[in-house]
Every structure is written in structure tokens, then in C-alpha cells.
């Protein structure tokens, strides 16, 4: 029956969409965490460069 087949397809597609949305949210969260880590590392690098510059001026 065509209607039954369509209904099954809709149900299957709904599950796939839920899985994709969940994966997308996990990826988004991981991406935001990576961006935060990169930002912290950049700040640390800048501070280290400033400290190195101060040390050079003391030499």
C-alpha cells in the first residue's frame, strides 16, 4: 500500500533528521570549545611575546 510505504518513509526520515540534528549540535559544541581553546592559546602566546620582549630589553 502506497500510503503505508510513505508513512514508513516519513518515520525513517524523521529518525535520520533527529540523528543529524543531534550530530550537528555535538559538532557545534565541539567547534565552540575549539574556538575557546584557540583564543586562550593566542592570549597566552601574546603574553609570552610581551614577556620575551621585556626580557630582551633587560639584557
Residue, then its C-alpha position, 0 to 999 in steps of 0.5 A: x500500500x502506497x500510503x503505508x510505504x510513505x508513512x514508513x518513509x516519513x518515520x525513517x526520515x524523521x529518525x535520520x533528521x533527529x540523528x543529524x540534528x543531534x550530530x550537528x549540535x555535538x559538532x557545534x559544541x565541539x567547534x565552540x570549545x575549539x574556538x575557546x581553546x584557540x583564543x586562550x592559546x593566542x592570549x597566552x602566546x601574546x603574553x609570552x611575546x610581551x614577556x620575551x620582549x621585556x626580557x630582551x630589553x633587560x639584557 
